[in-house]
Amino acid sequence: MATVYLNGAFLPLEEARIPVLDRGFIFGDGVYEVIPVYDRQPFRLRHHLDRLQHSLDGIRLANPLAPAEWETLIGRIVAEAEWLDQGVYLQVTRGPAPRDHAFPKTVRPTVFVMATALKTPSAELVSGGVAAITAADNRWLNCDLKTTSLLANVLLRQLAVDAGCAETLLIRDGFLSEGATSNIFMVKDGVVLAPPKSNLMLPGITYDVVLELAAAEGLPHAVRPIAEAELRAADEVWLTSSTKEITAVVTLDGQAVGSGRPGPVFKRMHAAYQAFKHRIMRGQDG
Ligand code: PDD
C-alpha cells in the first residue's frame, strides 16, 4: 500500500481523506505539480518547486511549506515508494471552508503528495510515434498556472482519446499554444521551433530541458509563435511532458507529419534526453 502525505501525516493512500467542503473539491481552487523521478532521483525538483511557487502566487495562496520542507517531504515519499521510477504528484488547495466563491478569512491549505509508478514511453512508442488531432484552445487566459481546475484540458484530451489518438494540439487565434497535457515542438528544414512562454501555455520543465539540449547539441532552434499553417507543414512534431518525455507525433488530424515516421531530429533529441536523464540518475544535475 503506497504511503502518501496529507496535511502533516504519512499514511496509506486508502486511508487519506479530505473534507467534502475542501475548495479543491468544490471549486478546483488549487494548484499541482507532477515531478518525474528516475532511480529515486527527482528530475529538476527545484524547477518544479519554482513553478509551484509561480502557480501559488497566481492564485494568491501562500506557500504552506518552504523549499527545504518540500524537498524533505518529497524525499520521504520517494524513499518509501516501491518503484525506482516514479511520478510524484503534489497538490495544494485553499482548504476546507463553508462554500463561498470569495477566499475564506482563515485559510487552512490542504497539502497532498503521492507517488505512482512512472511509465516512460515504450520502445514501440519511441520508434513508432503517436497520432494527434487539433482543436480550438478554449481554455482560460492563465494557462501558465498549473491549477487543478482542469476541466477544459480533460475535455480536450478526451477528444483525442475518442479519435483513437494520444494528444490534442491546441490552436488559439491561428497559432499553436500547446497540447492538452503537453508542450509542442516542431521541426522545419532542420530548425527546431517552439512557441514562446506566455500566459497561453504551461511553462514546461521538459520544454526547458529540450531547449537547453538543442543549444548544447548545436541544433538550430528558435522560440517564436508558430502559425497553424506552419504546424501542418512541419517536417516533425514532438510533444514533451514529465510523463511522456519526448514523443514524436507522426499523424496530425489523419495526415502524415513529414515522412509519417519519427524524424532524424527527434531521434537525436531523444538520445540527448536519455543521456541527460542518465546523468541525473548519477546525481550530476538537478
Ligand atoms: N502535465 N502543458 C500542459 C497543459 C500540461 O498539463 C503539461 C504536463 C505540460 C508539460 O509540462 P512538464 O514538462 O513540466 O511536465 C504542458 C502533467 C504531466 C500532468 O498534468 O499530468
Boltz pocket constraint, residues with backbone or C-beta under 6 A from the ligand:
constraints:
  - pocket:
      binder: B
      contacts: [[A, 34], [A, 153], [A, 178], [A, 179], [A, 180], [A, 181], [A, 182], [A, 183], [A, 201], [A, 202], [A, 203], [A, 204], [A, 205], [A, 206], [A, 207], [A, 240], [A, 241], [A, 242], [A, 243]]
      max_distance: 6.0
